[in-house]
Amino acid sequence: MSDKTIEDKLKWLGALYTSKGINELVKNGHGNGLALASLFYRHAIGDWGDLENEDYQLNNEMLIKGGRILSAYQFEGVEIWIITEADRARTTALLPSEY
């Protein structure tokens, strides 16, 4: 897969951000930036992670209609969410407690 293809897949996410909680996890040696980047990639390709089927379907619908999209993943044993805003201007990785 070329870098151009990866770049195209990530483009719809807008600017990428991480919350203070996620930054602290990585800073304290819990996971790493590469593992986190792979979760942004999974989100970008429509792998919504650990969601119920109904939420998966809602994300697929919002992808077309332009609504907010939420994915949930395990990051080194800690649940994190990745949320893309409805306007597609930004995507943020955060802890559920930070929502």
CYANA upper distance limits for C-alpha pairs under 8 A (distance plus 0.5 A):
  1 MET  CA      5 THR  CA      7.02
  1 MET  CA      6 ILE  CA      7.83
  2 SER  CA      6 ILE  CA      7.14
  3 ASP  CA      7 GLU  CA      6.55
  4 LYS  CA      8 ASP  CA      6.63
  5 THR  CA      9 LYS  CA      6.80
  6 ILE  CA     10 LEU  CA      6.88
  7 GLU  CA     11 LYS  CA      6.58
  8 ASP  CA     12 TRP  CA      8.32
  9 LYS  CA     41 TYR  CA      8.41
  9 LYS  CA     44 ALA  CA      6.64
  9 LYS  CA     45 ILE  CA      7.11
 10 LEU  CA     14 GLY  CA      8.41
 10 LEU  CA     41 TYR  CA      7.28
 10 LEU  CA     44 ALA  CA      6.08
 12 TRP  CA     44 ALA  CA      8.02
 12 TRP  CA     88 ARG  CA      6.87
 13 LEU  CA     44 ALA  CA      7.24
 13 LEU  CA     84 THR  CA      6.81
 13 LEU  CA     88 ARG  CA      6.32
 13 LEU  CA     89 ALA  CA      7.54
 13 LEU  CA     90 ARG  CA      6.53
 13 LEU  CA     91 THR  CA      6.10
 14 GLY  CA     88 ARG  CA      5.99
 14 GLY  CA     89 ALA  CA      5.04
 14 GLY  CA     90 ARG  CA      4.94
 14 GLY  CA     91 THR  CA      6.77
 15 ALA  CA     89 ALA  CA      6.71
 15 ALA  CA     90 ARG  CA      4.94
 15 ALA  CA     91 THR  CA      6.63
 16 LEU  CA     90 ARG  CA      6.33
 16 LEU  CA     91 THR  CA      5.51
 16 LEU  CA     92 THR  CA      6.42
 17 TYR  CA     90 ARG  CA      7.78
 17 TYR  CA     91 THR  CA      6.64
 17 TYR  CA     92 THR  CA      5.08
 17 TYR  CA     93 ALA  CA      6.85
 18 THR  CA     22 ILE  CA      6.50
 18 THR  CA     23 ASN  CA      6.96
 18 THR  CA     92 THR  CA      5.92
 18 THR  CA     93 ALA  CA      5.28
 18 THR  CA     94 LEU  CA      6.67
 19 SER  CA     23 ASN  CA      6.69
 19 SER  CA     92 THR  CA      7.52
 19 SER  CA     93 ALA  CA      6.70
 19 SER  CA     94 LEU  CA      5.55
 19 SER  CA     95 LEU  CA      8.09
 19 SER  CA     98 GLU  CA      8.41
 20 LYS  CA     24 GLU  CA      6.65
 20 LYS  CA     94 LEU  CA      8.31
 21 GLY  CA     25 LEU  CA      6.81
 21 GLY  CA     94 LEU  CA      7.13
 21 GLY  CA     95 LEU  CA      6.80
 21 GLY  CA     98 GLU  CA      8.05
 22 ILE  CA     26 VAL  CA      6.90
 22 ILE  CA     93 ALA  CA      7.53
 22 ILE  CA     94 LEU  CA      6.34
 22 ILE  CA     95 LEU  CA      7.16
 23 ASN  CA     27 LYS  CA      6.48
 24 GLU  CA     28 ASN  CA      6.46
 25 LEU  CA     29 GLY  CA      7.00
 25 LEU  CA     30 HIS  CA      5.49
 25 LEU  CA     31 GLY  CA      7.64
 26 VAL  CA     30 HIS  CA      5.55
 26 VAL  CA     31 GLY  CA      6.13
 26 VAL  CA     32 ASN  CA      5.97
 26 VAL  CA     33 GLY  CA      7.49
 30 HIS  CA     76 GLU  CA      7.20
 31 GLY  CA     35 ALA  CA      7.05
 31 GLY  CA     36 LEU  CA      8.07
 31 GLY  CA     75 PHE  CA      7.34
 31 GLY  CA     76 GLU  CA      6.16
 32 ASN  CA     36 LEU  CA      6.90
 33 GLY  CA     37 ALA  CA      6.52
 34 LEU  CA     38 SER  CA      6.80
 35 ALA  CA     39 LEU  CA      7.19
 35 ALA  CA     75 PHE  CA      8.20
 36 LEU  CA     40 PHE  CA      7.12
 36 LEU  CA     75 PHE  CA      7.90
 37 ALA  CA     41 TYR  CA      6.79
 38 SER  CA     42 ARG  CA      6.69
 39 LEU  CA     43 HIS  CA      6.68
 39 LEU  CA     73 TYR  CA      7.95
 40 PHE  CA     44 ALA  CA      6.67
 40 PHE  CA     82 ILE  CA      7.82
 41 TYR  CA     45 ILE  CA      6.86
 42 ARG  CA     46 GLY  CA      6.94
 42 ARG  CA     47 ASP  CA      5.59
 42 ARG  CA     48 TRP  CA      7.63
 42 ARG  CA     49 GLY  CA      8.34
 43 HIS  CA     47 ASP  CA      5.89
 43 HIS  CA     48 TRP  CA      6.16
 43 HIS  CA     49 GLY  CA      8.23
 43 HIS  CA     71 SER  CA      6.98
 43 HIS  CA     82 ILE  CA      7.84
 46 GLY  CA     60 ASN  CA      8.14
 47 ASP  CA     71 SER  CA      8.36
 48 TRP  CA     56 TYR  CA      6.94
 48 TRP  CA     59 ASN  CA      8.26
 48 TRP  CA     70 LEU  CA      7.72
 48 TRP  CA     71 SER  CA      5.00
 48 TRP  CA     72 ALA  CA      7.06
 48 TRP  CA     73 TYR  CA      8.48
 49 GLY  CA     71 SER  CA      6.20
 49 GLY  CA     72 ALA  CA      5.70
 49 GLY  CA     73 TYR  CA      5.71
 50 ASP  CA     71 SER  CA      7.79
 50 ASP  CA     72 ALA  CA      5.75
 50 ASP  CA     73 TYR  CA      6.20
 50 ASP  CA     74 GLN  CA      8.41
 51 LEU  CA     55 ASP  CA      6.47
 51 LEU  CA     56 TYR  CA      6.68
 51 LEU  CA     71 SER  CA      7.58
 51 LEU  CA     72 ALA  CA      6.92
 52 GLU  CA     56 TYR  CA      6.83
 53 ASN  CA     57 GLN  CA      6.73
 54 GLU  CA     58 LEU  CA      6.72
 55 ASP  CA     59 ASN  CA      6.65
 56 TYR  CA     60 ASN  CA      6.86
 57 GLN  CA     61 GLU  CA      6.73
 58 LEU  CA     62 MET  CA      6.59
 59 ASN  CA     63 LEU  CA      6.52
 59 ASN  CA     68 ARG  CA      8.24
 59 ASN  CA     69 ILE  CA      5.88
 59 ASN  CA     70 LEU  CA      7.50
 60 ASN  CA     64 ILE  CA      7.32
 61 GLU  CA     65 LYS  CA      6.64
 62 MET  CA     66 GLY  CA      5.66
 62 MET  CA     67 GLY  CA      4.90
 62 MET  CA     68 ARG  CA      6.92
 62 MET  CA     69 ILE  CA      7.06
 63 LEU  CA     67 GLY  CA      7.11
 63 LEU  CA     68 ARG  CA      8.47
 63 LEU  CA     69 ILE  CA      7.64
 66 GLY  CA     86 ALA  CA      5.97
 66 GLY  CA     87 ASP  CA      7.44
 66 GLY  CA     88 ARG  CA      8.47
 67 GLY  CA     85 GLU  CA      7.73
 67 GLY  CA     86 ALA  CA      4.80
 67 GLY  CA     87 ASP  CA      8.05
 68 ARG  CA     83 ILE  CA      7.61
 68 ARG  CA     84 THR  CA      6.24
 68 ARG  CA     85 GLU  CA      5.27
 68 ARG  CA     86 ALA  CA      4.64
 68 ARG  CA     87 ASP  CA      8.34
 69 ILE  CA     83 ILE  CA      6.09
 69 ILE  CA     84 THR  CA      5.66
 69 ILE  CA     85 GLU  CA      7.22
 69 ILE  CA     86 ALA  CA      7.75
 70 LEU  CA     81 TRP  CA      7.19
 70 LEU  CA     82 ILE  CA      6.19
 70 LEU  CA     83 ILE  CA      4.96
 70 LEU  CA     84 THR  CA      7.06
 71 SER  CA     81 TRP  CA      6.06
 71 SER  CA     82 ILE  CA      5.65
 71 SER  CA     83 ILE  CA      6.97
 72 ALA  CA     79 GLU  CA      7.31
 72 ALA  CA     80 ILE  CA      6.28
 72 ALA  CA     81 TRP  CA      5.03
 72 ALA  CA     82 ILE  CA      6.95
 73 TYR  CA     79 GLU  CA      6.15
 73 TYR  CA     80 ILE  CA      5.98
 73 TYR  CA     81 TRP  CA      6.92
 74 GLN  CA     78 VAL  CA      5.81
 74 GLN  CA     79 GLU  CA      5.08
 74 GLN  CA     80 ILE  CA      6.74
 75 PHE  CA     79 GLU  CA      6.54
 75 PHE  CA     80 ILE  CA      6.95
 79 GLU  CA     95 LEU  CA      7.29
 79 GLU  CA     96 PRO  CA      7.84
 80 ILE  CA     93 ALA  CA      7.29
 80 ILE  CA     94 LEU  CA      6.21
 80 ILE  CA     95 LEU  CA      5.28
 80 ILE  CA     96 PRO  CA      6.76
 81 TRP  CA     93 ALA  CA      6.16
 81 TRP  CA     94 LEU  CA      5.89
 81 TRP  CA     95 LEU  CA      6.52
 81 TRP  CA     96 PRO  CA      6.72
 82 ILE  CA     91 THR  CA      7.27
 82 ILE  CA     92 THR  CA      5.99
 82 ILE  CA     93 ALA  CA      4.84
 82 ILE  CA     94 LEU  CA      6.89
 83 ILE  CA     91 THR  CA      5.91
 83 ILE  CA     92 THR  CA      5.86
 83 ILE  CA     93 ALA  CA      7.09
 84 THR  CA     88 ARG  CA      6.64
 84 THR  CA     89 ALA  CA      8.36
 84 THR  CA     90 ARG  CA      6.44
 84 THR  CA     91 THR  CA      4.66
 84 THR  CA     92 THR  CA      7.08
 85 GLU  CA     89 ALA  CA      7.08
 85 GLU  CA     90 ARG  CA      6.51
 85 GLU  CA     91 THR  CA      6.87
 94 LEU  CA     98 GLU  CA      6.90
 94 LEU  CA     99 TYR  CA      7.88
 95 LEU  CA     99 TYR  CA      7.62
